[in-house]
């Protein structure tokens, strides 16, 4: 019985983890374009690929791509940029980060 409860609890917790597409659904990519390793907002360079990393995260190996904003004026669209890159990337296992400017 304890084993059944444990398996049921794990299944419930796994089901509660939001999918990236659901988590990002409230954000728009309007005005954003992705070319090579750069992100443009309304034709202006907003972010560039700053680093590609391999990391050990929660006991698993992950690949991360970090985009660096060109100006603090784009801080408000950082999550929108994550959504754009998430939609455009070919490998679903990559984690996308955006480094904000102060």
C-alpha positions as CSV (number, residue, x, y, z in Angstrom):
1,X,0.0,0.0,0.0
2,X,2.8,2.4,0.9
3,X,4.4,1.8,-2.5
4,X,1.1,2.5,-4.3
5,X,0.8,5.8,-2.4
6,X,4.3,6.8,-3.3
7,X,3.8,6.0,-7.0
8,X,0.5,7.9,-7.0
9,X,2.1,10.9,-5.3
10,X,5.0,10.9,-7.9
11,X,2.5,10.7,-10.7
12,X,0.4,13.6,-9.3
13,X,3.5,15.8,-8.8
14,X,4.7,15.0,-12.3
15,X,1.3,16.0,-13.7
16,X,1.4,19.3,-11.8
17,X,4.7,20.4,-13.4
18,X,3.7,22.9,-16.1
19,X,4.9,22.4,-19.6
20,X,7.1,25.2,-21.0
21,X,4.5,26.0,-23.7
22,X,1.8,26.4,-21.1
23,X,4.0,28.4,-18.8
24,X,4.9,30.8,-21.6
25,X,1.4,31.0,-23.2
26,X,0.7,34.5,-21.8
27,X,3.7,36.0,-23.5
28,X,3.9,37.3,-27.1
29,X,6.6,37.0,-29.6
30,X,5.2,39.8,-31.7
31,X,7.9,42.0,-33.1
32,X,10.6,39.5,-32.2
33,X,12.7,37.8,-34.8
34,X,15.6,35.3,-34.4
35,X,18.4,35.3,-37.0
36,X,21.5,33.2,-36.6
37,X,22.5,33.9,-33.0
38,X,20.7,37.2,-32.5
39,X,17.3,38.3,-31.5
40,X,15.7,41.5,-32.9
41,X,12.8,43.5,-31.5
42,X,11.1,45.6,-34.1
43,X,14.2,45.5,-36.2
44,X,16.6,46.5,-33.4
45,X,19.2,44.1,-32.0
46,X,17.9,43.1,-28.6
47,X,19.9,40.1,-27.6
48,X,22.8,38.0,-28.7
49,X,23.9,34.5,-27.9
50,X,26.4,34.9,-25.1
51,X,27.3,31.4,-24.1
52,X,26.5,27.7,-24.6
53,X,27.0,25.5,-21.6
54,X,26.7,22.0,-20.4
55,X,25.8,21.7,-16.7
56,X,24.8,19.2,-14.1
57,X,21.4,20.3,-12.9
58,X,19.3,18.3,-10.4
59,X,21.2,15.2,-11.1
60,X,21.0,15.4,-14.9
61,X,23.1,16.8,-17.6
62,X,21.6,19.8,-19.4
63,X,22.6,22.0,-22.2
64,X,22.0,25.8,-21.7
65,X,22.0,28.7,-24.2
66,X,22.3,32.1,-22.6
67,X,21.3,35.2,-24.5
68,X,22.6,38.6,-23.4
69,X,20.4,41.6,-23.8
70,X,22.0,44.6,-25.5
71,X,20.3,47.1,-23.3
72,X,18.2,47.4,-20.1
73,X,15.4,48.7,-22.2
74,X,14.7,45.1,-23.3
75,X,14.5,43.7,-19.7
76,X,10.7,43.7,-19.9
77,X,10.7,41.4,-22.9
78,X,13.2,38.8,-21.5
79,X,10.6,36.1,-21.1
80,X,9.1,36.9,-24.5
81,X,12.6,36.2,-25.9
82,X,12.8,32.9,-24.0
83,X,9.4,32.0,-25.6
84,X,10.7,32.9,-29.1
85,X,13.9,30.8,-28.7
86,X,12.0,28.0,-27.1
87,X,9.7,27.8,-30.1
88,X,12.6,28.1,-32.7
89,X,15.1,25.6,-31.1
90,X,15.3,22.2,-32.7
91,X,16.4,20.2,-29.6
92,X,13.7,20.3,-26.9
93,X,16.3,19.5,-24.2
94,X,18.1,22.8,-24.4
95,X,17.4,25.3,-21.5
96,X,17.2,28.9,-22.6
97,X,18.3,31.8,-20.3
98,X,18.3,35.6,-20.9
99,X,20.8,37.7,-19.0
100,X,19.3,41.0,-17.9
101,X,21.1,44.4,-18.0
102,X,21.2,46.6,-15.0
